[in-house]
Amino acid sequence: MTAQEFETALNKGTIPPLSYLYGEETFLIERSVRQLLDRAIDPSLKDFNFNVFYGNETKGVEILDAAQTLPMFAERRAVLVKRADALKADVLESLLPYVRNPAATTCLVFTGAKIDQRKKFFQELKKQGCLVECKRLYDNKLAGFIQSEAIAQGKTIDPAAGGLLSLLIGNNLQELSSQVEKLAVYCGVKPRITVEDVRTIASSSKAFTAFELARFAGQRDLQNALRSLGALFRDGEDAPLMIGALTRHFRQLWRIRELLDHKLPQADIGRELNIHTFFLGEMVQQARNFSRSELGRLFEEFYRCDVASKTGGGQPYTLMHGLVVGICTASPAQ
């Protein structure tokens, strides 16, 4: 089961007595757990009906005792086991009988980074349909996430506005959710979030300046790229984060360049890479500024600068200045 399927079931009123949420996307795990607990127990009686354990500190008997305790003045109690991937094998074994027959008056929730589905504990959980995988979203899934976040705030968002937001933030779901919330407040009674709204809200952020740095570098606009670089350093931005923004942007240009070399029409490139038409023309033009071999050399430079910035191999500004100048002044692709 995915996090989205789990949240959909919750919204329909399904409260599972047993669930295990795992994966690398901690934002989805934490949000799903929060939504589950909000529906499972009365907040005013939480002190009486809620226990939290940590897998690296607890024994199975403690979890079982809490899960088998009847709720006080309420329909249900909840037990949350964090870092459940640290539970020892004997603890998982002791929990198996409960997993096979969980108490109807308890909502027992496990969270962890990973699971081993070869173990009997997880095989039994899977039979119950309570394993929820929270994967990190790929770039082509971000538009749907942003749209759903806007709907949750009572708004819709233009596809181009969502595209710009994902270009600015990447797949940091916590930050994307926060930015959509800010946009909803900024828009007030206006029902739809536009590109201009995103530009206005984001214009003062480091993410927007880093996006502009990458954009100007892709255009080989040295003057504006250095201006953006200076602004980022004045705002206290770290070199590895700037390199990350450049790497993400030029990875997209490289993919476009490959499709251009295969003579794919521009509209097909947009569909293949899920790039909104609002940005497609400019991105294709930037990709034409670089050959694939040149982009390959740039990624070697990104890696070198990233290592140097994290190991003290040069002054950060000097390092970044040299990188940006190198991108913008190399001979353009034919």
Phi, psi and omega in degrees: 000138178272167178298322180295317178296322179296314180294324177297317178297320178299317181296337178272000176099005179279120178246101183289139178288345185210131178205152178226115180253129184214165177135179184273348181267088185296331179299315180293321178299309184296320181291318180296319178296317180299316179295320179297313182293324178299326181271334187278324186229150178287120182305326182289343180246017185299323181299332182268338192232029181216128177234143176237131176234161178239131187301331181275000184233349191247162175251156183301325183296327179293318179294315181297316180300316181292319183292331183267000177281135179290146178294152180255119179059026184209168180283331190209152170241165181229143177230123181246127177247105179273159182051042184293342177291351177266359177296135182285162184301321181291330176292315178300321179296321181290338181273349186303314179301322179292320179301322181289334183216072184289152179291134181290341184262010180232140172252102181261122186235129174250143172227144179194171182280326184208165178223163175242099186289357175282341182282146183302322181305313183283330176296320177292320177299320181295323177299327179284348182073029187246012175272121184241113181266125181250086182280153170292134185284137172286160183304324183285356177258353186291326181300316179295321179296314181296318179297318180293325177294321178295317179299320179297335178267006179081021182232167163245163181226133178302140179307321179294322178294318176296322178297317179296319181298318180290327175294323181288316190261331187078209184259033172279095188295325178300314181289321178300314179299318180296319181292322178295321178298317177297319180296321179297319178294317181298321183286342178060237183278349180295129188280344189234135178268129184249172177301318181296325176298315180297316179299318182295313182291322187273345190302331182265003185268156176296325181299319180293318180295321177295322176298316179295321176302311180296321181296313180294325177296318177297329178277354186060035178266089188297317184300310181288329177296317178292327177296317177295320179299315178299320180296321179295318179292323177296329180275001177083019180290145179273147181302317180302326179288325176294317179297323177298318179295318179295318181298315180299316182293315184284338172296321177294318179297322180296317180296320178295317181300319178300316181289326175297318180293337176267013175063028178284132178300154185302317181298322179291326176298316179301316180292319183296320185257004178058046177256126182294146182301335179301327183253346192299313183302313181293320180295320178296318179298319177296317180299327179292344179284350187226139171275164179297321179295322178294319178296323177299318178294323179297321180291330172295322177292319178302315181296314180300314182291325179296314178297315181297321182292335182264350183239011179076024182273050179130158177292133185305315183293317179300318180299310182290322179300314180297322180295314183293317178299318180298320179295315190279338187251356176293156182298126180300151177295148177274000000 
